[in-house]
Amino acid sequence: ASVLEPAQKCCTESIHPFLPSILEELMGPVSSGFTEVRSLFDKEVNEIIQDFQKTNDLTKLKENVGQLINLPFNSVKMEPCYLKVNLLQELLQDLRSRFKVSHIDLVIQKTQNFMQELMENAVYTFEQLFSSSQQADSAKVATTIEKVKLRVLK
């Protein structure tokens, strides 16, 4: 009871007015990281489409789609996504001094984990939707892949 009033006053005067600007500032790198995840998924699926259009090989297509499942665990391909979030390091340093925020690395790591999880979900969903809609007609496969990709990105 004796701590409640000073704590509420402190939050109301020293923290609450700054929350919208802090969130807006932090969301820049987070949003760009997630946008990079989306772009990477789009690029990888487009490469699968282009490869299939060149070869028209359904066995190779299934192999490429099967390899897509490893994308979230491919550190080289995911690195550009993770680098976007590393900008949080600088932004959070300011918060550390102003608001005594600790565990900055944990915030960045958790955000990168969410990015990897998002990619895992996108790849899994793509694989599930594509496998359920596979057609014997190879002329329509590229169109089907594109539709599935767009559905996942939606």
VMD Tcl script that builds the backbone (N, CA, C; Angstrom):
set m [mol new atoms 462]
animate dup $m
set s [atomselect $m all]
$s set {name element resname resid chain x y z} {
  {N N ALA 1 A 0.823 -1.194 0.000}
  {CA C ALA 1 A 0.000 0.000 0.000}
  {C C ALA 1 A 0.867 1.259 0.000}
  {N N SER 2 A 1.982 1.230 0.733}
  {CA C SER 2 A 2.823 2.423 0.806}
  {C C SER 2 A 3.638 2.628 -0.470}
  {N N VAL 3 A 3.810 1.609 -1.273}
  {CA C VAL 3 A 4.597 1.705 -2.502}
  {C C VAL 3 A 3.723 2.022 -3.717}
  {N N LEU 4 A 2.457 1.662 -3.655}
  {CA C LEU 4 A 1.560 1.780 -4.799}
  {C C LEU 4 A 1.485 3.201 -5.346}
  {N N GLU 5 A 1.225 4.165 -4.489}
  {CA C GLU 5 A 1.056 5.536 -4.963}
  {C C GLU 5 A 2.333 6.099 -5.592}
  {N N PRO 6 A 3.512 5.971 -4.951}
  {CA C PRO 6 A 4.734 6.477 -5.605}
  {C C PRO 6 A 5.052 5.726 -6.910}
  {N N ALA 7 A 4.771 4.438 -6.946}
  {CA C ALA 7 A 5.045 3.669 -8.166}
  {C C ALA 7 A 4.132 4.124 -9.300}
  {N N GLN 8 A 2.862 4.327 -9.001}
  {CA C GLN 8 A 1.931 4.803 -10.021}
  {C C GLN 8 A 2.321 6.191 -10.514}
  {N N LYS 9 A 2.742 7.046 -9.599}
  {CA C LYS 9 A 3.155 8.391 -9.971}
  {C C LYS 9 A 4.381 8.339 -10.874}
  {N N CYS 10 A 5.336 7.503 -10.502}
  {CA C CYS 10 A 6.558 7.350 -11.302}
  {C C CYS 10 A 6.227 6.857 -12.707}
  {N N CYS 11 A 5.386 5.845 -12.808}
  {CA C CYS 11 A 4.996 5.298 -14.117}
  {C C CYS 11 A 4.245 6.332 -14.940}
  {N N THR 12 A 3.331 7.044 -14.296}
  {CA C THR 12 A 2.513 8.027 -14.996}
  {C C THR 12 A 3.361 9.188 -15.510}
  {N N GLU 13 A 4.329 9.633 -14.726}
  {CA C GLU 13 A 5.126 10.801 -15.100}
  {C C GLU 13 A 6.379 10.463 -15.897}
  {N N SER 14 A 7.040 9.358 -15.555}
  {CA C SER 14 A 8.359 9.091 -16.128}
  {C C SER 14 A 8.381 8.020 -17.219}
  {N N ILE 15 A 7.356 7.190 -17.299}
  {CA C ILE 15 A 7.391 6.094 -18.273}
  {C C ILE 15 A 6.261 6.206 -19.290}
  {N N HIS 16 A 5.043 6.313 -18.820}
  {CA C HIS 16 A 3.875 6.296 -19.708}
  {C C HIS 16 A 3.950 7.311 -20.852}
  {N N PRO 17 A 4.374 8.552 -20.630}
  {CA C PRO 17 A 4.410 9.512 -21.740}
  {C C PRO 17 A 5.387 9.118 -22.855}
  {N N PHE 18 A 6.384 8.293 -22.523}
  {CA C PHE 18 A 7.404 7.939 -23.500}
  {C C PHE 18 A 7.122 6.626 -24.234}
  {N N LEU 19 A 6.169 5.843 -23.760}
  {CA C LEU 19 A 5.917 4.522 -24.339}
  {C C LEU 19 A 5.579 4.552 -25.832}
  {N N PRO 20 A 4.681 5.411 -26.289}
  {CA C PRO 20 A 4.385 5.396 -27.736}
  {C C PRO 20 A 5.621 5.678 -28.598}
  {N N SER 21 A 6.425 6.646 -28.206}
  {CA C SER 21 A 7.610 6.958 -29.018}
  {C C SER 21 A 8.649 5.838 -28.934}
  {N N ILE 22 A 8.765 5.203 -27.782}
  {CA C ILE 22 A 9.700 4.086 -27.630}
  {C C ILE 22 A 9.264 2.922 -28.511}
  {N N LEU 23 A 7.990 2.589 -28.446}
  {CA C LEU 23 A 7.482 1.480 -29.262}
  {C C LEU 23 A 7.647 1.763 -30.747}
  {N N GLU 24 A 7.365 2.988 -31.142}
  {CA C GLU 24 A 7.514 3.351 -32.547}
  {C C GLU 24 A 8.967 3.210 -32.991}
  {N N GLU 25 A 9.881 3.646 -32.150}
  {CA C GLU 25 A 11.294 3.574 -32.461}
  {C C GLU 25 A 11.774 2.123 -32.550}
  {N N LEU 26 A 11.302 1.282 -31.648}
  {CA C LEU 26 A 11.722 -0.119 -31.633}
  {C C LEU 26 A 11.097 -0.912 -32.780}
  {N N MET 27 A 9.909 -0.523 -33.199}
  {CA C MET 27 A 9.222 -1.274 -34.238}
  {C C MET 27 A 9.874 -1.123 -35.607}
  {N N GLY 28 A 10.641 -0.079 -35.807}
  {CA C GLY 28 A 11.326 0.100 -37.099}
  {C C GLY 28 A 12.213 -1.090 -37.438}
  {N N PRO 29 A 13.203 -1.394 -36.608}
  {CA C PRO 29 A 14.061 -2.551 -36.900}
  {C C PRO 29 A 13.306 -3.880 -36.873}
  {N N VAL 30 A 12.349 -4.004 -35.972}
  {CA C VAL 30 A 11.590 -5.255 -35.887}
  {C C VAL 30 A 10.781 -5.457 -37.173}
  {N N SER 31 A 10.097 -4.415 -37.608}
  {CA C SER 31 A 9.299 -4.506 -38.838}
  {C C SER 31 A 10.180 -4.786 -40.050}
  {N N SER 32 A 11.330 -4.128 -40.131}
  {CA C SER 32 A 12.203 -4.361 -41.285}
  {C C SER 32 A 12.758 -5.781 -41.264}
  {N N GLY 33 A 12.998 -6.331 -40.082}
  {CA C GLY 33 A 13.448 -7.723 -39.980}
  {C C GLY 33 A 12.391 -8.689 -40.473}
  {N N PHE 34 A 11.151 -8.475 -40.061}
  {CA C PHE 34 A 10.067 -9.358 -40.495}
  {C C PHE 34 A 9.760 -9.176 -41.982}
  {N N THR 35 A 9.927 -7.961 -42.489}
  {CA C THR 35 A 9.762 -7.720 -43.917}
  {C C THR 35 A 10.839 -8.476 -44.696}
  {N N GLU 36 A 12.025 -8.519 -44.152}
  {CA C GLU 36 A 13.129 -9.258 -44.784}
  {C C GLU 36 A 12.836 -10.758 -44.804}
  {N N VAL 37 A 12.211 -11.273 -43.745}
  {CA C VAL 37 A 11.814 -12.685 -43.708}
  {C C VAL 37 A 10.823 -12.959 -44.834}
  {N N ARG 38 A 9.869 -12.085 -44.975}
  {CA C ARG 38 A 8.853 -12.232 -46.032}
  {C C ARG 38 A 9.515 -12.205 -47.406}
  {N N SER 39 A 10.435 -11.284 -47.616}
  {CA C SER 39 A 11.127 -11.163 -48.903}
  {C C SER 39 A 11.969 -12.399 -49.203}
  {N N LEU 40 A 12.621 -12.918 -48.186}
  {CA C LEU 40 A 13.440 -14.114 -48.368}
  {C C LEU 40 A 12.570 -15.297 -48.775}
  {N N PHE 41 A 11.443 -15.486 -48.101}
  {CA C PHE 41 A 10.533 -16.574 -48.457}
  {C C PHE 41 A 10.059 -16.410 -49.900}
  {N N ASP 42 A 9.660 -15.204 -50.251}
  {CA C ASP 42 A 9.186 -14.906 -51.603}
  {C C ASP 42 A 10.275 -15.232 -52.632}
  {N N LYS 43 A 11.492 -14.812 -52.356}
  {CA C LYS 43 A 12.618 -15.039 -53.269}
  {C C LYS 43 A 12.895 -16.529 -53.447}
  {N N GLU 44 A 12.890 -17.268 -52.350}
  {CA C GLU 44 A 13.179 -18.707 -52.419}
  {C C GLU 44 A 12.113 -19.458 -53.210}
  {N N VAL 45 A 10.859 -19.115 -52.998}
  {CA C VAL 45 A 9.783 -19.780 -53.739}
  {C C VAL 45 A 9.844 -19.385 -55.212}
  {N N ASN 46 A 10.169 -18.134 -55.498}
  {CA C ASN 46 A 10.315 -17.711 -56.898}
  {C C ASN 46 A 11.424 -18.494 -57.591}
  {N N GLU 47 A 12.506 -18.782 -56.867}
  {CA C GLU 47 A 13.589 -19.583 -57.444}
  {C C GLU 47 A 13.113 -21.005 -57.738}
  {N N ILE 48 A 12.272 -21.549 -56.875}
  {CA C ILE 48 A 11.711 -22.881 -57.118}
  {C C ILE 48 A 10.849 -22.852 -58.383}
  {N N ILE 49 A 10.041 -21.816 -58.529}
  {CA C ILE 49 A 9.184 -21.674 -59.714}
  {C C ILE 49 A 10.045 -21.573 -60.975}
  {N N GLN 50 A 11.059 -20.721 -60.938}
  {CA C GLN 50 A 11.916 -20.532 -62.109}
  {C C GLN 50 A 12.650 -21.813 -62.476}
  {N N ASP 51 A 13.138 -22.518 -61.464}
  {CA C ASP 51 A 13.830 -23.777 -61.717}
  {C C ASP 51 A 12.887 -24.788 -62.370}
  {N N PHE 52 A 11.655 -24.849 -61.881}
  {CA C PHE 52 A 10.699 -25.785 -62.455}
  {C C PHE 52 A 10.352 -25.394 -63.892}
  {N N GLN 53 A 10.200 -24.103 -64.137}
  {CA C GLN 53 A 9.859 -23.659 -65.488}
  {C C GLN 53 A 10.977 -23.985 -66.486}
  {N N LYS 54 A 12.220 -23.985 -66.008}
  {CA C LYS 54 A 13.348 -24.327 -66.876}
  {C C LYS 54 A 13.413 -25.831 -67.138}
  {N N THR 55 A 13.199 -26.627 -66.090}
  {CA C THR 55 A 13.427 -28.072 -66.195}
  {C C THR 55 A 12.161 -28.878 -66.441}
  {N N ASN 56 A 11.038 -28.402 -65.943}
  {CA C ASN 56 A 9.761 -29.129 -66.016}
  {C C ASN 56 A 9.876 -30.520 -65.378}
  {N N ASP 57 A 10.755 -30.630 -64.401}
  {CA C ASP 57 A 11.038 -31.911 -63.740}
  {C C ASP 57 A 10.314 -31.953 -62.390}
  {N N LEU 58 A 9.277 -32.789 -62.290}
  {CA C LEU 58 A 8.482 -32.873 -61.055}
  {C C LEU 58 A 9.280 -33.462 -59.898}
  {N N THR 59 A 10.201 -34.369 -60.183}
  {CA C THR 59 A 11.035 -34.962 -59.131}
  {C C THR 59 A 11.940 -33.890 -58.523}
  {N N LYS 60 A 12.550 -33.088 -59.374}
  {CA C LYS 60 A 13.407 -31.989 -58.909}
  {C C LYS 60 A 12.577 -30.962 -58.137}
  {N N LEU 61 A 11.359 -30.717 -58.586}
  {CA C LEU 61 A 10.472 -29.784 -57.902}
  {C C LEU 61 A 10.192 -30.264 -56.474}
  {N N LYS 62 A 9.845 -31.531 -56.332}
  {CA C LYS 62 A 9.575 -32.080 -55.001}
  {C C LYS 62 A 10.812 -31.993 -54.119}
  {N N GLU 63 A 11.971 -32.206 -54.716}
  {CA C GLU 63 A 13.229 -32.099 -53.971}
  {C C GLU 63 A 13.447 -30.656 -53.506}
  {N N ASN 64 A 13.220 -29.695 -54.401}
  {CA C ASN 64 A 13.392 -28.275 -54.049}
  {C C ASN 64 A 12.420 -27.838 -52.958}
  {N N VAL 65 A 11.168 -28.271 -53.073}
  {CA C VAL 65 A 10.178 -27.940 -52.047}
  {C C VAL 65 A 10.578 -28.600 -50.729}
  {N N GLY 66 A 11.084 -29.813 -50.800}
  {CA C GLY 66 A 11.549 -30.498 -49.598}
  {C C GLY 66 A 12.721 -29.786 -48.940}
  {N N GLN 67 A 13.587 -29.202 -49.751}
  {CA C GLN 67 A 14.739 -28.461 -49.213}
  {C C GLN 67 A 14.323 -27.129 -48.608}
  {N N LEU 68 A 13.193 -26.617 -49.035}
  {CA C LEU 68 A 12.703 -25.341 -48.507}
  {C C LEU 68 A 12.483 -25.414 -46.997}
  {N N ILE 69 A 12.174 -26.601 -46.497}
  {CA C ILE 69 A 11.926 -26.778 -45.060}
  {C C ILE 69 A 13.160 -26.424 -44.222}
  {N N ASN 70 A 14.334 -26.467 -44.842}
  {CA C ASN 70 A 15.575 -26.138 -44.129}
  {C C ASN 70 A 15.877 -24.643 -44.105}
  {N N LEU 71 A 15.118 -23.865 -44.842}
  {CA C LEU 71 A 15.378 -22.423 -44.934}
  {C C LEU 71 A 15.466 -21.722 -43.578}
  {N N PRO 72 A 14.548 -21.969 -42.642}
  {CA C PRO 72 A 14.649 -21.257 -41.355}
  {C C PRO 72 A 15.925 -21.574 -40.576}
  {N N PHE 73 A 16.561 -22.683 -40.900}
  {CA C PHE 73 A 17.760 -23.106 -40.176}
  {C C PHE 73 A 19.040 -22.807 -40.948}
  {N N ASN 74 A 18.902 -22.170 -42.105}
  {CA C ASN 74 A 20.044 -21.805 -42.921}
  {C C ASN 74 A 20.524 -20.424 -42.473}
  {N N SER 75 A 21.559 -20.419 -41.643}
  {CA C SER 75 A 22.012 -19.160 -41.035}
  {C C SER 75 A 22.518 -18.163 -42.064}
  {N N VAL 76 A 23.085 -18.643 -43.169}
  {CA C VAL 76 A 23.594 -17.729 -44.193}
  {C C VAL 76 A 22.434 -16.980 -44.858}
  {N N LYS 77 A 21.368 -17.704 -45.192}
  {CA C LYS 77 A 20.230 -17.058 -45.852}
  {C C LYS 77 A 19.415 -16.209 -44.881}
  {N N MET 78 A 19.344 -16.619 -43.626}
  {CA C MET 78 A 18.560 -15.869 -42.633}
  {C C MET 78 A 19.331 -14.665 -42.065}
  {N N GLU 79 A 20.629 -14.636 -42.265}
  {CA C GLU 79 A 21.471 -13.580 -41.681}
  {C C GLU 79 A 20.990 -12.161 -42.015}
  {N N PRO 80 A 20.635 -11.855 -43.276}
  {CA C PRO 80 A 20.153 -10.483 -43.554}
  {C C PRO 80 A 18.922 -10.107 -42.723}
  {N N CYS 81 A 18.080 -11.089 -42.444}
  {CA C CYS 81 A 16.894 -10.831 -41.613}
  {C C CYS 81 A 17.332 -10.479 -40.192}
  {N N TYR 82 A 18.258 -11.256 -39.684}
  {CA C TYR 82 A 18.730 -11.048 -38.316}
  {C C TYR 82 A 19.483 -9.726 -38.171}
  {N N LEU 83 A 20.206 -9.335 -39.198}
  {CA C LEU 83 A 20.975 -8.086 -39.131}
  {C C LEU 83 A 20.072 -6.865 -38.982}
  {N N LYS 84 A 18.893 -6.930 -39.583}
  {CA C LYS 84 A 17.954 -5.805 -39.462}
  {C C LYS 84 A 17.577 -5.569 -38.002}
  {N N VAL 85 A 17.454 -6.641 -37.248}
  {CA C VAL 85 A 17.049 -6.547 -35.847}
  {C C VAL 85 A 18.220 -6.123 -34.961}
  {N N ASN 86 A 19.442 -6.333 -35.437}
  {CA C ASN 86 A 20.601 -5.928 -34.640}
  {C C ASN 86 A 20.646 -4.422 -34.399}
  {N N LEU 87 A 19.905 -3.667 -35.196}
  {CA C LEU 87 A 19.821 -2.220 -34.965}
  {C C LEU 87 A 19.181 -1.909 -33.615}
  {N N LEU 88 A 18.452 -2.881 -33.084}
  {CA C LEU 88 A 17.853 -2.702 -31.753}
  {C C LEU 88 A 18.925 -2.498 -30.690}
  {N N GLN 89 A 20.100 -3.038 -30.926}
  {CA C GLN 89 A 21.198 -2.920 -29.956}
  {C C GLN 89 A 21.437 -1.453 -29.604}
  {N N GLU 90 A 21.511 -0.610 -30.627}
  {CA C GLU 90 A 21.753 0.820 -30.395}
  {C C GLU 90 A 20.550 1.487 -29.727}
  {N N LEU 91 A 19.365 1.159 -30.216}
  {CA C LEU 91 A 18.153 1.776 -29.662}
  {C C LEU 91 A 17.947 1.378 -28.202}
  {N N LEU 92 A 18.227 0.135 -27.906}
  {CA C LEU 92 A 18.012 -0.337 -26.538}
  {C C LEU 92 A 19.069 0.182 -25.572}
  {N N GLN 93 A 20.228 0.583 -26.082}
  {CA C GLN 93 A 21.249 1.165 -25.201}
  {C C GLN 93 A 20.727 2.442 -24.561}
  {N N ASP 94 A 20.003 3.243 -25.351}
  {CA C ASP 94 A 19.410 4.472 -24.824}
  {C C ASP 94 A 18.367 4.135 -23.760}
  {N N LEU 95 A 17.580 3.112 -24.007}
  {CA C LEU 95 A 16.570 2.710 -23.029}
  {C C LEU 95 A 17.218 2.175 -21.757}
  {N N ARG 96 A 18.342 1.512 -21.931}
  {CA C ARG 96 A 19.044 0.970 -20.764}
  {C C ARG 96 A 19.411 2.089 -19.799}
  {N N SER 97 A 19.918 3.178 -20.339}
  {CA C SER 97 A 20.331 4.273 -19.459}
  {C C SER 97 A 19.126 5.035 -18.904}
  {N N ARG 98 A 18.082 5.235 -19.719}
  {CA C ARG 98 A 16.926 6.018 -19.263}
  {C C ARG 98 A 15.995 5.243 -18.344}
  {N N PHE 99 A 15.782 3.953 -18.633}
  {CA C PHE 99 A 14.778 3.198 -17.901}
  {C C PHE 99 A 15.330 1.948 -17.212}
  {N N LYS 100 A 16.637 1.819 -17.205}
  {CA C LYS 100 A 17.275 0.663 -16.561}
  {C C LYS 100 A 16.841 -0.658 -17.200}
  {N N VAL 101 A 16.689 -0.659 -18.532}
  {CA C VAL 101 A 16.337 -1.875 -19.262}
  {C C VAL 101 A 17.555 -2.794 -19.254}
  {N N SER 102 A 17.331 -4.029 -18.875}
  {CA C SER 102 A 18.437 -4.984 -18.872}
  {C C SER 102 A 18.162 -6.082 -19.893}
  {N N HIS 103 A 19.128 -6.901 -20.106}
  {CA C HIS 103 A 19.015 -8.056 -21.003}
  {C C HIS 103 A 18.687 -7.652 -22.438}
  {N N ILE 104 A 19.417 -6.687 -22.957}
  {CA C ILE 104 A 19.205 -6.221 -24.325}
  {C C ILE 104 A 19.424 -7.359 -25.317}
  {N N ASP 105 A 20.467 -8.145 -25.088}
  {CA C ASP 105 A 20.758 -9.251 -26.001}
  {C C ASP 105 A 19.615 -10.255 -26.037}
  {N N LEU 106 A 18.963 -10.438 -24.903}
  {CA C LEU 106 A 17.833 -11.364 -24.840}
  {C C LEU 106 A 16.663 -10.866 -25.686}
  {N N VAL 107 A 16.423 -9.567 -25.672}
  {CA C VAL 107 A 15.349 -8.982 -26.487}
  {C C VAL 107 A 15.643 -9.221 -27.971}
  {N N ILE 108 A 16.875 -8.999 -28.366}
  {CA C ILE 108 A 17.265 -9.203 -29.761}
  {C C ILE 108 A 17.171 -10.676 -30.134}
  {N N GLN 109 A 17.668 -11.533 -29.268}
  {CA C GLN 109 A 17.632 -12.969 -29.541}
  {C C GLN 109 A 16.195 -13.485 -29.641}
  {N N LYS 110 A 15.328 -13.029 -28.755}
  {CA C LYS 110 A 13.921 -13.443 -28.803}
  {C C LYS 110 A 13.272 -12.985 -30.112}
  {N N THR 111 A 13.577 -11.770 -30.534}
  {CA C THR 111 A 13.023 -11.258 -31.786}
  {C C THR 111 A 13.511 -12.108 -32.958}
  {N N GLN 112 A 14.790 -12.456 -32.963}
  {CA C GLN 112 A 15.325 -13.307 -34.018}
  {C C GLN 112 A 14.701 -14.706 -33.964}
  {N N ASN 113 A 14.435 -15.204 -32.778}
  {CA C ASN 113 A 13.762 -16.502 -32.643}
  {C C ASN 113 A 12.353 -16.445 -33.238}
  {N N PHE 114 A 11.646 -15.343 -33.003}
  {CA C PHE 114 A 10.316 -15.173 -33.584}
  {C C PHE 114 A 10.391 -15.114 -35.115}
  {N N MET 115 A 11.447 -14.487 -35.624}
  {CA C MET 115 A 11.626 -14.417 -37.072}
  {C C MET 115 A 11.837 -15.818 -37.644}
  {N N GLN 116 A 12.657 -16.602 -36.970}
  {CA C GLN 116 A 12.898 -17.968 -37.419}
  {C C GLN 116 A 11.605 -18.797 -37.347}
  {N N GLU 117 A 10.856 -18.603 -36.282}
  {CA C GLU 117 A 9.590 -19.316 -36.120}
  {C C GLU 117 A 8.596 -18.917 -37.221}
  {N N LEU 118 A 8.571 -17.638 -37.553}
  {CA C LEU 118 A 7.699 -17.187 -38.630}
  {C C LEU 118 A 8.078 -17.862 -39.946}
  {N N MET 119 A 9.374 -17.961 -40.213}
  {CA C MET 119 A 9.828 -18.612 -41.439}
  {C C MET 119 A 9.476 -20.099 -41.411}
  {N N GLU 120 A 9.647 -20.735 -40.260}
  {CA C GLU 120 A 9.267 -22.150 -40.130}
  {C C GLU 120 A 7.785 -22.329 -40.452}
  {N N ASN 121 A 6.953 -21.464 -39.904}
  {CA C ASN 121 A 5.516 -21.547 -40.138}
  {C C ASN 121 A 5.170 -21.319 -41.610}
  {N N ALA 122 A 5.833 -20.351 -42.231}
  {CA C ALA 122 A 5.574 -20.058 -43.642}
  {C C ALA 122 A 5.958 -21.241 -44.521}
  {N N VAL 123 A 7.124 -21.810 -44.260}
  {CA C VAL 123 A 7.602 -22.939 -45.053}
  {C C VAL 123 A 6.696 -24.152 -44.850}
  {N N TYR 124 A 6.332 -24.416 -43.612}
  {CA C TYR 124 A 5.465 -25.558 -43.307}
  {C C TYR 124 A 4.101 -25.391 -43.984}
  {N N THR 125 A 3.530 -24.203 -43.869}
  {CA C THR 125 A 2.232 -23.936 -44.481}
  {C C THR 125 A 2.316 -24.078 -45.998}
  {N N PHE 126 A 3.391 -23.541 -46.571}
  {CA C PHE 126 A 3.582 -23.669 -48.018}
  {C C PHE 126 A 3.632 -25.138 -48.422}
  {N N GLU 127 A 4.432 -25.892 -47.701}
  {CA C GLU 127 A 4.590 -27.311 -48.027}
  {C C GLU 127 A 3.259 -28.062 -47.912}
  {N N GLN 128 A 2.498 -27.768 -46.860}
  {CA C GLN 128 A 1.210 -28.433 -46.662}
  {C C GLN 128 A 0.208 -28.070 -47.759}
  {N N LEU 129 A 0.106 -26.783 -48.061}
  {CA C LEU 129 A -0.833 -26.349 -49.095}
  {C C LEU 129 A -0.430 -26.865 -50.471}
  {N N PHE 130 A 0.865 -26.857 -50.735}
  {CA C PHE 130 A 1.332 -27.314 -52.045}
  {C C PHE 130 A 1.124 -28.818 -52.202}
  {N N SER 131 A 1.439 -29.575 -51.167}
  {CA C SER 131 A 1.292 -31.038 -51.281}
  {C C SER 131 A -0.173 -31.437 -51.437}
  {N N SER 132 A -1.068 -30.676 -50.848}
  {CA C SER 132 A -2.492 -31.010 -50.982}
  {C C SER 132 A -3.071 -30.553 -52.319}
  {N N SER 133 A -2.352 -29.685 -53.032}
  {CA C SER 133 A -2.881 -29.181 -54.297}
  {C C SER 133 A -2.042 -29.605 -55.500}
  {N N GLN 134 A -1.126 -30.551 -55.317}
  {CA C GLN 134 A -0.289 -30.981 -56.437}
  {C C GLN 134 A -1.148 -31.589 -57.537}
  {N N GLN 135 A -0.768 -31.233 -58.741}
  {CA C GLN 135 A -1.514 -31.706 -59.901}
  {C C GLN 135 A -0.583 -32.510 -60.800}
  {N N ALA 136 A -1.167 -33.415 -61.531}
  {CA C ALA 136 A -0.383 -34.211 -62.470}
  {C C ALA 136 A -0.007 -33.380 -63.698}
  {N N ASP 137 A -0.805 -32.363 -63.992}
  {CA C ASP 137 A -0.569 -31.513 -65.162}
  {C C ASP 137 A 0.577 -30.550 -64.858}
  {N N SER 138 A 1.738 -30.807 -65.446}
  {CA C SER 138 A 2.908 -29.987 -65.146}
  {C C SER 138 A 2.782 -28.568 -65.687}
  {N N ALA 139 A 1.865 -28.340 -66.624}
  {CA C ALA 139 A 1.671 -26.990 -67.156}
  {C C ALA 139 A 1.078 -26.043 -66.113}
  {N N LYS 140 A 0.351 -26.577 -65.148}
  {CA C LYS 140 A -0.309 -25.746 -64.145}
  {C C LYS 140 A 0.456 -25.679 -62.824}
  {N N VAL 141 A 1.543 -26.406 -62.728}
  {CA C VAL 141 A 2.266 -26.483 -61.451}
  {C C VAL 141 A 2.837 -25.130 -61.046}
  {N N ALA 142 A 3.475 -24.422 -61.972}
  {CA C ALA 142 A 4.062 -23.116 -61.645}
  {C C ALA 142 A 2.996 -22.142 -61.157}
  {N N THR 143 A 1.834 -22.168 -61.802}
  {CA C THR 143 A 0.730 -21.305 -61.380}
  {C C THR 143 A 0.247 -21.691 -59.996}
  {N N THR 144 A 0.174 -22.985 -59.743}
  {CA C THR 144 A -0.247 -23.470 -58.427}
  {C C THR 144 A 0.737 -23.041 -57.354}
  {N N ILE 145 A 2.030 -23.162 -57.635}
  {CA C ILE 145 A 3.057 -22.747 -56.662}
  {C C ILE 145 A 2.900 -21.262 -56.354}
  {N N GLU 146 A 2.693 -20.459 -57.384}
  {CA C GLU 146 A 2.530 -19.015 -57.194}
  {C C GLU 146 A 1.312 -18.713 -56.332}
  {N N LYS 147 A 0.215 -19.392 -56.587}
  {CA C LYS 147 A -1.002 -19.182 -55.790}
  {C C LYS 147 A -0.781 -19.580 -54.337}
  {N N VAL 148 A -0.111 -20.695 -54.126}
  {CA C VAL 148 A 0.168 -21.140 -52.760}
  {C C VAL 148 A 1.083 -20.134 -52.061}
  {N N LYS 149 A 2.084 -19.651 -52.772}
  {CA C LYS 149 A 3.005 -18.657 -52.197}
  {C C LYS 149 A 2.240 -17.409 -51.766}
  {N N LEU 150 A 1.378 -16.929 -52.650}
  {CA C LEU 150 A 0.611 -15.729 -52.335}
  {C C LEU 150 A -0.321 -15.951 -51.138}
  {N N ARG 151 A -0.854 -17.139 -51.049}
  {CA C ARG 151 A -1.728 -17.465 -49.925}
  {C C ARG 151 A -0.944 -17.457 -48.607}
  {N N VAL 152 A 0.261 -18.001 -48.642}
  {CA C VAL 152 A 1.103 -18.022 -47.444}
  {C C VAL 152 A 1.508 -16.606 -47.059}
  {N N LEU 153 A 1.870 -15.800 -48.049}
  {CA C LEU 153 A 2.302 -14.430 -47.758}
  {C C LEU 153 A 1.162 -13.550 -47.258}
  {N N LYS 154 A -0.044 -13.928 -47.611}
  {CA C LYS 154 A -1.203 -13.173 -47.165}
  {C C LYS 154 A -1.332 -13.304 -45.665}
}
mol reanalyze $m
mol bondsrecalc $m
mol representation Tube
mol addrep $m
